[in-house]
Amino acid sequence: MNILQAADILAWNLWGNDDTDYRVLRNVMLTTRCRHDCAICLQAITAGSRVRASTEAYDGACKTFYVCPTCCEAILLDQRDGDCLHIAAGKAC
């Protein structure tokens, strides 16, 4: 994954056009140190995976949402044609 692809993944709105009043504290690409679950497909992400991590604050709580490599690839497809995220994530996860 190159810098432009990472920027596209980070720019993609994780929650669509949700009007919820949440605040993004950190939005980065990183390599996981332990197991997490993907916020999109809900599948396990193994340690050592390159993922998107978005830390958000909402209603007094703070949580980090991880996006697995497969869903990150689907986000890139979605950026291209607007309809591949659900198809690619559903088949690959």
C-alpha positions as CSV (number, residue, x, y, z in Angstrom):
1,M,0.0,0.0,0.0
2,N,1.4,3.4,-1.0
3,I,1.0,6.8,0.6
4,L,-1.8,7.9,-1.7
5,Q,-3.8,4.6,-1.1
6,A,-3.3,5.1,2.7
7,A,-4.6,8.7,2.4
8,D,-7.7,7.4,0.5
9,I,-8.4,4.8,3.2
10,L,-8.0,7.4,5.9
11,A,-10.3,9.9,4.1
12,W,-13.1,7.4,3.7
13,N,-16.0,8.1,6.1
14,L,-16.2,5.1,8.4
15,W,-19.8,5.7,9.4
16,G,-21.2,7.1,6.1
17,N,-23.4,10.2,6.5
18,D,-24.1,9.6,10.2
19,D,-25.2,12.7,12.0
20,T,-24.0,11.5,15.4
21,D,-21.9,14.0,17.2
22,Y,-18.7,12.1,17.6
23,R,-15.2,13.5,17.5
24,V,-12.2,11.8,15.8
25,L,-9.2,12.0,18.0
26,R,-6.8,10.0,15.9
27,N,-7.1,8.4,12.4
28,V,-4.0,6.5,11.3
29,M,-2.7,3.5,9.4
30,L,-0.7,1.2,11.8
31,T,0.5,-2.3,12.4
32,T,-1.4,-4.1,15.1
33,R,0.4,-5.5,18.1
34,C,-2.5,-7.8,19.2
35,R,-5.7,-9.2,18.0
36,H,-8.7,-6.9,17.2
37,D,-12.0,-7.1,15.4
38,C,-12.8,-5.3,12.2
39,A,-15.4,-2.5,12.6
40,I,-16.8,-3.3,9.1
41,C,-16.8,-7.1,8.6
42,L,-16.4,-8.0,12.4
43,Q,-13.8,-10.6,11.6
44,A,-10.6,-11.1,13.6
45,I,-7.6,-9.0,12.7
46,T,-4.3,-10.8,13.6
47,A,-1.3,-9.2,15.2
48,G,1.1,-7.8,12.7
49,S,-1.6,-6.7,10.2
50,R,-1.5,-3.3,8.5
51,V,-4.9,-1.6,9.4
52,R,-6.7,1.7,9.7
53,A,-7.3,2.7,13.3
54,S,-9.7,5.5,14.2
55,T,-10.0,6.6,17.8
56,E,-13.2,8.5,18.5
57,A,-14.9,10.1,21.4
58,Y,-18.7,10.0,21.8
59,D,-21.0,10.5,24.8
60,G,-18.1,10.5,27.3
61,A,-16.5,7.4,26.0
62,C,-13.4,6.8,23.9
63,K,-13.0,3.8,21.5
64,T,-10.7,2.8,18.7
65,F,-12.2,1.2,15.6
66,Y,-9.9,-1.0,13.5
67,V,-10.5,-1.8,9.8
68,C,-8.9,-5.0,8.5
69,P,-6.6,-5.2,5.4
70,T,-9.3,-6.8,3.3
71,C,-11.8,-4.0,4.1
72,C,-9.1,-1.4,3.5
73,E,-8.7,-2.9,0.0
74,A,-12.5,-2.7,-0.4
75,I,-12.5,1.0,0.7
76,L,-10.0,1.7,-2.2
77,L,-12.4,0.0,-4.6
78,D,-15.3,2.0,-3.1
79,Q,-13.4,5.2,-3.6
80,R,-13.1,4.2,-7.3
81,D,-16.6,3.2,-8.2
82,G,-18.8,3.8,-5.1
83,D,-20.2,0.3,-4.8
84,C,-17.5,-2.3,-4.1
85,L,-17.1,-2.0,-0.3
86,H,-20.0,-4.3,0.6
87,I,-19.3,-6.7,-2.2
88,A,-15.6,-7.1,-1.6
89,A,-15.9,-7.1,2.2
90,G,-18.7,-9.7,2.2
91,K,-16.9,-12.1,-0.1
92,A,-13.4,-11.8,1.4
93,C,-14.2,-11.8,5.1
